[in-house]
Amino acid sequence: MSSHQVRFPGESDEYREAREALLEAELELRRQIEAVAAQRRALPLGGEVPTDYELSEWDGAAGKVQPTCLSELFAPGKDALFVYSFMFKPGDEGLPLEVPCPICTSIVDGVDGAVRHLDQLVNVAVVAKAPVETLAAHARARGWRGVRLLSSAGTTFNRDYNAETEDEEQFAMATVFVRRDGRIHHFWSSELWYARPEAGQHPRHVDFMWPMWAILDRTPQGRGSGWMPQLEYD
C-alpha cells in the first residue's frame, strides 16, 4: 500500500511499485540513521587529551601566522570542537607534505560554505601536518573563506589521534573534542576507517561531511567505477 499519494508525470505501475519498495527501505534507513546518531550522542567521555597541543593558525585578516593551542579553539559558550585532519603528500622534489589531497580538498570545498552555520553551535577547524602557510595558500586557491586553518607540525596530535602512521603517512580523520569542567576530552573519531570493510564496500568513514557522494548515490550511475575527485578538471 502506498504511503502517500504523490505521483510524477508518465510513471508506470511497475515504476510506482519499485519506488514504493525503495521508499520503505529509505524510511528504514532514516530510522537507523536517527538511532545511530542517538547512540553516538550518548557516548561517555573519552580520554582527556594528553597535552594542550601547541598549534599554528593562519590569521587571514592579518596575513600572518599566529600561535595557538587546542584549548583556545573553544569559543565561550561552545564546548564541542570538530576537527578535520587534512592530508598533504610529499612534493615531486621530495619536499615534505607539499601536495594537497584532492579528496580532502573536495570535502573542505563543501564544508567551508557550511562553517558560518556550524559556528553558531560548535567550533570547527581544519588541521594539517603541513606548514600552515602551505594550507593557507591552498585555501586561497580554492576560495575558502570560512574554515579555520591550523598546522599541527611539531606536535604529536596527528599520531595521537590516528591521523598519521609511524612513517608519517597522513590520513583523513574527523575528530570531536568536548570541554567539560575546564578539561578537554576526546569524544568521537571516524574510526570506521580502521574497521575492515565488508566485501564490495569502501571504508567511507567521512561520507557524512561529503555531500558529493550523497548526490551521486541518487543517480543511475551512482559513484561510478573508481572515480574520485581531482584538484582540477579538463
N, C-alpha and C positions, 0 to 999 in steps of 0.2 A: 504494500500500500504506500502511495506517495506521501511524503512528509510535508509537502507544500504543493501549491497549485501553479507555481511559476513555470512557464514554458517559453521556448525560444523558437524563432521562425523556422519552419520547414523540418523540424526534428521528427524522426520516425519513432514508432513504438519500440523498435529494437534499441535505438539510442536512449530513449527515456528509461527503459528497463535497466540498461547497463549503467546509466548515470545514477539511478536510484540506488543501485547496489554500491556504487562508488561513494555516494553520499553517506551511506551507513558507515562505510569504512572511515570516511573523513570525520564523521561525528565521533566515532570510537577513538580515532587518533587525537582529536581535540580533548576528549576526556582524559586520555592518557597523558597528554602534554600538561594539562592542569594538575593532574595527580602528581606527576614527577616534579613540577615546579613547587608544589606544596611540600613535598618530601625534601626538596633542596633547601627551601626556606627554613625548615625545621632542624637543619643540621646543628649540632652543638658547635661551640667554638673550636677551631683548630688550634694548632700550636702558636704560641706567642713568637713574633719574629725575633730571630736571634740577635739582630743589631738594627739600629736605625740607619739604614743604608745611606751613605753619602753619595748623592746623585748630582749630575749636571743638567741644568734646564736651559732651554733656549728661550730667551726673552725677546719675542718678536718685536715688541714696541721699541725696545732699546737697541735691538740688533746685536745682542751680545749674550754670552754665556753667564748664567748665574748659578752659584752653588745652592743646593737644597738637600733635603733628606726626606726619607719616606714619610715621617710623621708630619712634615709640612705640606704634604699633598692632601691632607684632610682639612677642608674648609670648615669654619664654625657652623655647627648645626647639621653637618653631613658626615655621618660616621661609617659610610661604606666607600671603598675605593676600588674601582675596576681598572685593572692594568692589562694592557695587551703588549706582549713581548714581540717586538718586530725583528725580523731576521734580515741581516745583511750577509753577503758572501764575500770571500776574498776576491780582489780585483785581478785582472789579467796579468799584471806585473807583480803579483804576489803581495800587493798591498793588503793589509788586514781589513776585512769587513768593509769593503767599499761598494759592493754591488747590491742594490736594494732588491728584496724578494718580490717578484711580480704578484705572487699570491697575497702576501701581506699588504702590498700596495693596493690591490683591488678591494681588500677588506676595509682598509682605512679610508679609501676613497668614499665608501659609503658611510662609515662611522663618523667622519668629520662633519658631515652635514647634520647628524643627529645630536652632536655634542651639546649644542645650545639648549636642547630639550632635556637631555640627560643631566646636565649641570643643575637643573632645578631640584634634583633629588639625590644624586650621587656624584662623587668625584671620579673623573675619567682621565687616564693618562696612557700615552704610548711610550714604551721604554725600549731602547735598543742598546746592544753592547757596543755598537759602533760609536765614534765620537758624535756628540750632539750636533756639531756643525754639519756633519755629513747627513744626519737625519733631517736637519732643518733645510738644507739645500734641496733635498729630495721633496720635502713638504712644499717648498716654494714652487718647484717644477710641477707638482701635481695640483697646486692651487688650494692646499689645505689651509684653512683659516681658524678652525675652532679647536682642534685637538691639542692637548698639552704634550710637548715633546721633551723627552729626557733621555739621558745616557746613564747606563749602569757600569760603564767602563771603570776598571779598577776596583770593583766590588765583586762579591760572590753571589749577588742577587740572582742572576740567571741560573747559576749552578744550583743554588739552594732551592729554587722554585721550579726546577726541572725544565728550564727552557734552554739548557745547554748540556752537552755531553762532556766527558772528561777531556776529549781532544778539542774542545771549544766549538764544536759544530752547534749552530744555533737552531732552535725550534720555535715555532709559533706556540704561544701559550696564553690563555686568558686566565687571569687570577683575580680573585676578590679578597680584599682585606677588610676587616672591620675594627673599629676603635671602641673599646669598652673600658670604662673606668680609667681612662688615660693610657691604656695599654693597647697595642696593635696585635691582632691575631689574624692568621690565615683563616679564611672561611671556606673557599671553594676554588678549585682549578679545573681546567678542561682536561682532566686526566683520562678521558675517553681515548685520547691519543695513544696512551700506553696499553689500552685493553686490546687483546687480539681480536681483529675484526672477523666476523663470520664470512663464509665463502661468498665472494662476489661483492662484498661491501668495502667501502672506503672508510678509513678511520673517522673522518668528518667530525672532528671534535670542536670546531668553531663555526659550524654552519649557522648556528643561532644568531651570529652577528654578520652574516654574509648573505644578504637578500638576493644576490645574483642567482644563486642556485635554486632558491625557492621559486623564482620566476621561471627558470628553465624547466624545473620539475613539472610545471603545469602546461608544457608544450609537448607535441607528439614526439619530437626527437630527444626530449629530456636533456641530460647533461652532455650528450654526445659521447663519442668513444675516445677517451684520452685527452679531450680538450681541456686546456687550463688557460687562465687569463695571462696576458703578456703586458709588459710595460708600454709597448707601442704596437699598433696595428697598421698594416699597409692600407 
